[in-house]
Structures are given as C-alpha cells and as structure tokens.
Amino acid sequence: MGFTYHQDHKSPKGFNFKIAATFLLILSLGVIGLYYFISNQNNLKIVEYKTGPDEVKEIVLSDGTKVWLNSSSALLTVEPFKGDYREARLIGEGYFEVAHNPHKPFLVKTQGLTTKVLGTHFNLISFPKEAEQELSLYEGKVELIDDNNTKNNVVLNPGEQAYFNKQRSQFLIKRTELGQPAAWREGILSFYDEQLKHIILTLERRYKTRIIIKDEKIGNLRFTANFEEESLFKILQLLNEAHEFVFYETDNGIIIESL
C-alpha cells in the first residue's frame, strides 16, 4: 500500500525522542586508503568533505562533477585529478552528477565495491554498519565491480537499482520507478517499494534515534511513501495505517513488533 503525505505545520509537542545511538564517521580509514595516490606526486592534496547529522552539502569537484552529501556522510578525494582515473571514496550517502570524460573514468570507492562511470547521475548509499550498499541510476550507465573478485561485476541502465551484499559479495538488480532524484536534497524522505527494515535505517539517521524491529516479518513489509517535515512518531503512525504493527518508546529506543 502506498501513500504520499505532506504536513505544513510543526509536529505536536509531547513526544520526545531520546538519542539511543550516534553515528560516527571514521574518516581516518578512508584517508589511509587514499595515501597511495599522492606518493611520488607533487601539487596533489587530499580533500575531505563531510556533513553533520542534520546537514546536506553540495560540492563541486575540480573536474566539474557535482556531489550532494547526505547527513553523516563523508567524501575523500585527491585533487586535482591526475592520471588515468578520477577517484573518490564515499562513506555514507551521496548523489553524483559526474562530469563526462570518456578518456578518464570516474571511480567511487566504497567498502569492497567500485562504481565506475564516464559521466552519469546516480545515488549511492554505503554506511559502514549496513550489510548492503545501494545504487540508484538516473542517467547514463555505471559498472559495479566487486573489489574482492573483479570478474564479479554488473552494468546498470537508467531506472535500475543495485544492491550489493558486502558479506556474501552478491548483487541484486531490480527495475523500478525511481521518481525524483535524491529527494533528500530537498528535505524529503522518499521510499518506493522499500522494505521497512531499510526505511528504519534512514529514519534512525534522520532522527538520531535507535529503532528496533523485533519481528522479521514486519521488517520485510514494503512501503511507497513520501514524507516532508513529519515527526518520527507521525511517520510511524502513517506506516502503521498501511500495515498494522505496534510501536512504542523505551529507554533503549523505539520498538516495532507484530500485533
């Protein structure tokens, strides 16, 4: 069941969320991984871009590529781009509008995965604590390469989404209606045929609150919805109207379970 909901006024008082968990970016790991770029080269420097928990930032790289970083994310590059590739490392979520250059592919490195493009628009999600990475392609083509087995790769076309399981090194590709590219840039939470367990990860980052799903069946429920300026409590209420479940607040966060 899908729905779109918008709310112009502020959420009602009286429902106070406790921060049960905080998300920390360990940038040093990405920096170490980039040092090999600058060995024996002059005039190159590591550039670090990052966002806070409630921040979205637009970046223009030295080649003209535009990147929007979602909250609690970081991008590391060595600029200006030299050599055969343009390369960046992403921790978190970013929307990329890559400047076209057929002679110098653009590589986005995430945990165990390389995204290779020439010039295209895509959204990439790769948080260290999440089992899957997700890429949604809006324009052009991308090649996804498993860093542990370069023969394990897939090519995506516009309108396709890829999920990469980091532990099993498996790709899942699906065709979908992607809608507005990276609606989070405008403060909108947009989900299309998304499992609740994936939606919850987004809500945890947005509202800095731990949410626990106690029933796997509930976690596999799928939703299509847009939210703008709603409180976490209101969002859970609306999701509950589409598929019935129970949720309540505890000292350890919010619990969701079957009726």
BAVEXFI-912099 format. One record per atom (N, C-alpha, C): x, y, z; residue in one letter. Coordinates in pm, whole numbers, plus 50000, padded with zeros to 5 digits. Each point is the difference from the previous one (the first is absolute). Layout:
N
XYZa;...
! end
This chain:
259
500864988150000m;499145011950000m;500895012350000m;499715009649915g;500835011949994g;499205012450031g;500685010650041f;499335012650027f;501035011049997f;499525012349979t;500865011750009t;499395009350102t;500845004950091y;499485008150109y;500865012350015y;499395011750013h;500725012450024h;499365007250117h;500815006850078q;499505007050117q;500665013650006q;499225010450009d;500545013549997d;500355005250140d;499294995350100h;500245005150134h;500994990950074h;500525004950108k;500974992650078k;499334988350071k;500804989750027s;499464988350067s;499615003450142s;499004993450057p;499525003350133p;501044997150106p;499935008050108k;500914998250111k;499574988050084k;500884996150090g;499634989450094g;500574986649965g;500584998549879f;500614987249964f;501495002549985f;500724997450107n;501435003050003n;500804987749968n;500885001149902f;500854988949960f;501335000750073f;500464988650047k;501294999250065k;501034994749901k;501145005850003i;501064995549909i;500604987450059i;499714988649940a;500474987150051a;501314995949935a;500305006149886a;501254996349932a;500455011749916a;501285001949986t;500555010549914t;500854993849894t;500015006549884f;500764994649886f;501295007849986f;501144993150007l;501325006249989l;500684995649871l;500545009149926l;500754996949879l;501474998650035l;500584988749966i;501414997650029i;500795003949874i;500275012849987l;500595005149877l;501434995349980l;500694996950109s;501404996349986s;500184987749912s;499044990750001l;500114988049917l;499995003749852l;499145009549964g;499975004349861g;501245007749961g;500525008150091v;501205007849970v;501184990849976v;500164989750084i;501094990549981i;499904993549864i;498794996649960g;499824993549870g;500335008949882g;500065013350021l;500275009249890l;501475004049988l;500814996750098y;501375004850000y;500804995249880y;499684988049948y;500774995049889y;499875008749876y;498935008349993f;499825008949886f;501085010849994f;500445004650115i;500845011850002i;501474996950018i;500354987150012s;501404996650012s;500735003249870s;501155006650013n;500855003549886n;499335009549901n;498995007350045q;499365009749913q;499965013650071q;500095010549920n;500015013550054n;498705007149972n;499745010350078n;498845008849980n;498674992950017n;499974988550066l;498754993150027l;499735000350149l;498735000850036k;499664999950143k;498714992350023k;499904994050116i;498774993250039i;498995010550044i;498814999249944v;498925009250035v;498894992050065v;499575004650116e;498974993150076e;498755008750009e;498874994449959y;498715006850015y;499154991650094y;499285006250091k;499184992250093k;498785008250043k;499004992950049t;498775006350048t;499674995150140t;499295008450075g;499544996350133g;498694992349994g;499434996450115p;498804991650004p;498795006049930p;499855013249999d;498825006249940d;500395009349885d;501064996549929e;500545008949898e;500054993349863e;499685007649896v;500184995849861v;500905010349934v;501014995349926k;500985009249943k;500194997149851k;500075010849920e;500304998849857e;501475003349976e;500674991749920i;501435001249975i;500235000149850i;500935008249953v;500444999649862v;501474996350000v;500344988649939l;501374995249997l;500795007049889l;501314997749997s;500885007449908s;499704997549853s;499344988649968d;499674996949860d;498605004749961d;499315006650092g;498645004649974g;498924990650047g;500374988250050t;499024990650054t;499325005950123t;498664998750005k;499245004750115k;499634988350089k;500165001850131v;499654989750096v;499205006450112v;498884993850035w;499245004050118w;500214989250107w;500465004150118l;500204990750110l;498825000650094l;499424988450030n;498934999350098n;500605001050140n;499165000250101s;500465001850138s;500914988550043s;500925003050092s;500944990350058s;500784992549892s;500505007349903s;500724993949888s;501325007249977s;500884993549923a;501295006149969a;500464995649862a;500715008949932l;500584997249870l;501475004150005l;500874991149952l;501445002649999l;500514999249857l;500755010049959t;500565000249865t;501465004550006t;500724997649892v;501325005849980v;499895009049878v;500165012950021e;499795009749892e;501215008949982e;500225005049876p;499194997549879p;500184985749951p;499004995249923f;500054986349950f;501114998849895f;500894990350020k;501074997349904k;500064985049973k;500694996349893g;500114985849967g;498844995349915g;499774986950001d;499004993949911d;498605000250057d;499865002950130y;498694999450065y;499775012350086y;498725003250017r;499565009250105r;499434991250111r;500415002250122e;499594990750105e;499585007150127e;498984994650066a;499525005150129a;499584988250087a;500035002150130r;499524989850095r;498825005750078r;498934992150004l;498765004450065l;499734991850125l;499665007050107i;499494993650121i;498655006450029i;498914992549984g;498675005550023g;499175000349873g;499375011449971e;499135001049883e;500345012449919e;500084998349867g;500265011249913g;499274998749868g;499605011549944y;499425000549866y;501035006549908y;500334993249890f;501075004249912f;499475004049863f;500435011649950e;499825004149862e;501405001349943e;500484989149941v;501404999049959v;500235006949866v;500995009049998a;500375006749875a;500534989749900a;499475000549877h;500354989849900h;501455001649953h;500734988950001n;501374999749948n;500284985749956n;499864997149871p;500164986249951p;501434994850014p;500965009150020h;501404995950008h;500474998050144h;499185004150097k;500404998950140k;498794995950084k;499754986950016p;498844995550079p;500035005450143p;498815001550057f;499845004450139f;499714987750084f;500784997850104l;499834988650089l;499575004750138l;498944993850053v;499605002450138v;500294987250078v;500885000850098k;500374988750082k;499165000050127k;499374988750027t;499324997950128t;500534986950058t;499364995150103q;500514988250070q;499884987449913q;501124995849939g;500014987949919g;499425001549861g;499675012349958l;499315002149873l;500565012249928l;500124998849868t;500405011349916t;498895003049900t;499585012649995t;499025004649903t;500755007749892t;499914995349875k;500765005949889k;499055006449900k;500225012949971v;499135007249907v;500855009149913v;499425004549888l;500645009949914l;499355013650018l;498705000250016g;499245012250023g;498554996250018g;499465001650120t;498674994850028t;499475005750130t;498724997250030h;499375004550124h;499544987850079h;500434999150124f;499614988550081f;500055003550148f;499284992150079n;499995001450146n;500614987450060n;500955001850092l;500724988650057l;499945000850152l;499654988650062i;499924999150147i;500954989250047i;500925003750091s;500944990350054s;500415004450141s;499234995550098f;500335002650140f;500704987950059f;501075001950077p;500814988950050p;499224989350076p;498965003850074k;499294990450084k;498894992649927k;499735003849875e;498924993649926e;500534988749914e;499244989049992a;500454988049928a;500025001849850a;499155009249948e;499895001849856e;500355014249958e;500565001249881q;500165012849935q;498955001049890q;499555012349973e;498915001849904e;500345011049901e;499804997249872l;500215010149896l;498755001149913l;499545012549979s;498875002849912s;500525008349884s;499734995449876l;500535006749882l;498925007949929l;500265012949975y;499035008949937y;500355003249855y;501295001549971e;500445003049863e;501294992749971e;500214996449871g;501244993749958g;500094985450041g;501234995250012k;500254986250041k;501064999850108k;499944989950086v;501054997950100v;500394985450000v;501244997450035e;500484986450021e;500374998650147e;499464989850064l;500314997050140l;500944988150003l;501125001550072i;501044989850001i;500284995850144i;499934987050024d;500344994450130d;501525000650017d;500485007350099d;501455001750018d;500714986950034d;499284990650057n;500614987250036n;499994989949886n;499235003049895n;499934991349883n;499565008549881n;500975005549926t;499695009649894t;499174994049887t;499954986649992k;499154993649900k;498535000450042k;499765002950126n;498645001350052n;499585014649984n;499365003049888n;499615013849973n;498675000449926n;499335011550007v;498725001949931v;499995013849937v;499235001649893v;499815012949934v;498545003950014v;499755012350044l;498645004850021l;499605009949892l;498705000249969n;499395009749910n;499065008950079n;499655011749945p;499125009350073p;498714993350046p;499585003250122g;498794994350056g;500244987150077g;501254996050013e;500314987750074e;500675003250133e;499774991150095q;500635000750131q;500824987450021q;501155001750064a;500854988550033a;500234999750150a;499924988150057y;500344997750140y;501194990650004y;501025003850076f;501204991750012f;500164995850145f;499904986750024n;500194994650134n;501494998550026n;500525007350095k;501445000450024k;500554986850052k;499224993050080q;500494987550059q;499994988749898q;498944999249918r;499884989049904r;500525003649861r;500395012749981s;500485004849869s;499004996749889s;498725003050027q;498944997049904q;499295012849956q;499645000549871f;499255011149944f;498544996049982f;499105009450027l;498584998549968l;499605012349920l;499494997949879i;499605010949912i;498494999949984i;499395011750008k;498565000749976k;499675012749922k;498964999049919r;499495011349922r;498915006750082r;500005013250008t;499045006850085t;499735014049948t;498975006450053e;499715014049971e;500705008350107e;501085006449962l;500845006650099l;499445013350048l;499175006449919g;499415012750042g;501035011350002g;499785009850086q;500885011650008q;501394995950046q;501055003849926p;501364996150041p;500385005850136p;500414991250091a;500515004250131a;499135010750063a;498744996650025a;499075009650059a;500475005150136a;500904992550064w;500535004350130w;500745013349991w;500425003849879r;500665013049984r;499065011550033r;498694997449984e;498975010050032e;499354997450134e;500594991250080g;499444996950132g;498864990149998g;499784993149886i;498904990549986i;500514985850017i;499314992250081l;500284985850011l;499114992749901l;500614993849900s;499244993549894s;500364985349993s;498974991350001f;500214985549995f;499094994249892f;500564991249919y;499204993349897y;500184984950016y;498904993450034d;500014985450017d;501174995750088d;500185006950112e;501164997950087e;499604991750122e;500864990750037q;499744992050120q;500145008650125q;499164997050101l;500005007950122l;501384999850067l;500704988749995k;501314999250066k;500995009649936k;499855003249870h;500855009949936h;499545014250031h;498695002050006i;499455013150035i;500465004050140i;500014990450091i;500375002850138i;501435005350009i;500904995049919l;501395004750003l;500065014949964l;499205004049901t;499935014149963t;499425008450113t;498934994950062l;499375007450110l;500935001450120l;500794989750027e;500955000750112e;501015011349977e;500505001149877r;500985010449972r;499355013850004r;498805001249945r;499335013049993r;499655005050140r;499484991050084y;499485004450130y;500914996450117y;501174994149970k;501014996950103k;499394992150116k;499194990249964t;499314991650098t;500134985449959t;500294991550095r;500104985749971r;498594994249984r;499804991949894i;498724993649974i;500254985149981i;499314991850076i;500224985649998i;498754993049948i;500164991849895i;498904991749949i;500174986050057i;499034995650078k;500144987250069k;499474988149919k;499295002749892d;499394989549921d;500495001149856d;500674989749948e;500555000449865e;498905002049896e;498834994450024k;498895001749907k;499615014749985k;500015007350109i;499705014349996i;501105007349922i;501244996350021g;501115006549931g;499964998549851g;499374989449950n;499934997449857n;498815006749931n;499115006450077l;498885007249941l;500515011249910l;499305002549890r;500455010049902r;499065012049998r;500595011949978f;499255012450001f;500465009049886f;499065008149950t;500305010949909t;499425012650064t;500865009850027a;499535011750074a;500985011549987a;499475012350014n;500825012150008n;499655007150130n;501015004750071f;499785007350124f;500795013149996f;499365010450051e;500645013150004e;499625007150129e;500975002050088e;499855007550125e;499164992750104e;499704987149980e;499274992750103e;500934995850113e;499454998750117s;500764994550112s;500164985049980s;500944994150071l;500184985549993l;498744992850046l;499385005050104f;498784993750051f;498905000149894f;499865011249927k;498975001049896k;500304990449885k;501274998949961i;500374990949892i;499664985650037i;500334996050121l;499694986350044l;498494997750004l;499265010150041q;498544998949999q;499474997549859q;500515007449903l;499534998749862l;500414986549941l;501204995550028l;500414986849955l;499124989250063l;499635002350122n;499154990550071n;498614999149938n;499535011049940e;498694999849935e;500024991349875e;501144999049934a;500114991749880a;500174985350036a;500804997150101h;500214986350048h;499985000550152h;499124992650060e;499845001050145e;501164993550075e;500545007550095f;500994995050094f;499945008850124f;500754996750100v;500035007650124v;501385006350015v;500045012650043f;501295006250032f;499855007950129f;501085000250078y;499985007150128y;501425004150036y;500095010450083e;501285005650038e;500504993750130e;501284997050006t;500654995050122t;501275008150024t;500694997050110d;501255006850029d;501094996849899d;499854988649931n;500984995749901n;499645003949857n;498905007049981g;499575003949867g;498554996249975g;499634999249874i;498624996749962i;499964985549954i;499014992850050i;499834985749968i;498834998749904i;500174992049894i;498924996849906i;499824984850002i;498754995650019e;499754985650002e;498594997249948e;499714987249977s;498694996049949s;498935002250105s;498775001049953l;498855001350090l;499834987550084l;
! end
